Amino acid sequence: MTTPLSNQIIREITPLSDKDCFYIAERYKTEFTYPIHNHSEFELNFTEKAAGVRRIVGDSSEVIGDYDLVLITGKDLEHVWEQNDCHSKEIREITIQFSSDLFFKSFINKNQFDSIRRMLDKAQKGLCFPMSAILKIYPLLDTLASEKQGFYAVIKFMTILYELSLFEEEARTLSSSSFAKIDIHSDSRRVQKVQEYINTHYQE
């Protein structure tokens, strides 16, 4: 029996390279069209001038204001930003994806990273940051995509994470679970080939 498309999650294969600390995409758009999805990478997603958009993270569904900043570290946690009632033609979106391997245990378990470690753990269910946090990191986030020096870009990114971790009490957990609630469907050709292979040999 085929699951209706509206009840499916795309398993995204992100552009993040094994040789990069993070992948960043800055987009200017008039609408949100990408379907609900999940991926193994951690994600920090910022939207600007997007009032009326519906943000879905797990079983959380909220209509956002002009500014929205969410951190997701749940590897199976589905999420999407839907157009809904947004009429803005000047939407800006900055998406940063990074691997959990970036913070290996001997590194993230150091005392100096306590607040970041707690934040990453809480973000398994999705973490929404208040406007005060957005204002704090906006100058860094605003210029991160245009940073030409890779090392300084990483330092800037780590600073963003640290500053956000200081808003632990104000940040809101979004989903009641870090696991997908609906069937997963891969829209990646690479994953589809694996699925076809498994299905064929399972039937044998």
Secondary structure as the mmCIF struct_conf table of DSSP 4:
data_model
#
loop_
_struct_conf.conf_type_id
_struct_conf.id
_struct_conf.beg_label_comp_id
_struct_conf.beg_label_asym_id
_struct_conf.beg_label_seq_id
_struct_conf.end_label_comp_id
_struct_conf.end_label_asym_id
_struct_conf.end_label_seq_id
HELX_LH_PP_P HELX_LH_PP_P1 THR A 2 PRO A 4
HELX_RH_3T_P HELX_RH_3T_P1 LEU A 5 ASN A 7
STRN STRN1 GLN A 8 ARG A 11
TURN_TY1_P TURN_TY1_P1 ASP A 18 LYS A 19
BEND BEND1 CYS A 21 CYS A 21
STRN STRN2 TYR A 23 LYS A 29
BEND BEND2 THR A 30 THR A 30
HELX_LH_PP_P HELX_LH_PP_P2 TYR A 34 PRO A 35
BEND BEND3 ILE A 36 ILE A 36
STRN STRN3 HIS A 37 ASN A 38
BEND BEND4 SER A 40 GLU A 41
STRN STRN4 PHE A 42 GLU A 48
BEND BEND5 LYS A 49 LYS A 49
TURN_TY1_P TURN_TY1_P2 ALA A 51 GLY A 52
HELX_LH_PP_P HELX_LH_PP_P3 VAL A 53 VAL A 53
STRN STRN5 ARG A 54 VAL A 57
TURN_TY1_P TURN_TY1_P3 GLY A 58 ASP A 59
STRN STRN6 SER A 60 VAL A 63
BEND BEND6 ASP A 66 ASP A 66
STRN STRN7 TYR A 67 ILE A 72
TURN_TY1_P TURN_TY1_P4 LYS A 75 ASP A 76
STRN STRN8 HIS A 79 GLU A 82
TURN_TY1_P TURN_TY1_P5 ASN A 84 ASP A 85
BEND BEND7 LYS A 89 LYS A 89
STRN STRN9 ILE A 91 PHE A 98
HELX_RH_3T_P HELX_RH_3T_P2 SER A 100 LEU A 102
BEND BEND8 PHE A 103 PHE A 103
HELX_RH_AL_P HELX_RH_AL_P1 LYS A 105 ILE A 108
TURN_TY1_P TURN_TY1_P6 ASN A 109 ASN A 109
BEND BEND9 LYS A 110 LYS A 110
HELX_RH_3T_P HELX_RH_3T_P3 ASN A 111 PHE A 113
HELX_RH_AL_P HELX_RH_AL_P2 ASP A 114 LYS A 122
HELX_RH_3T_P HELX_RH_3T_P4 ALA A 123 LYS A 125
STRN STRN10 LEU A 127 CYS A 128
HELX_RH_AL_P HELX_RH_AL_P3 MET A 131 LEU A 144
TURN_TY1_P TURN_TY1_P7 ALA A 145 SER A 146
HELX_RH_AL_P HELX_RH_AL_P4 GLY A 150 SER A 165
TURN_TY1_P TURN_TY1_P8 LEU A 166 GLU A 170
STRN STRN11 ARG A 172 THR A 173
BEND BEND10 SER A 176 SER A 176
BEND BEND11 SER A 178 PHE A 179
BEND BEND12 LYS A 181 ILE A 182
STRN STRN12 ASP A 183 HIS A 185
HELX_RH_AL_P HELX_RH_AL_P5 ARG A 189 GLN A 203
#
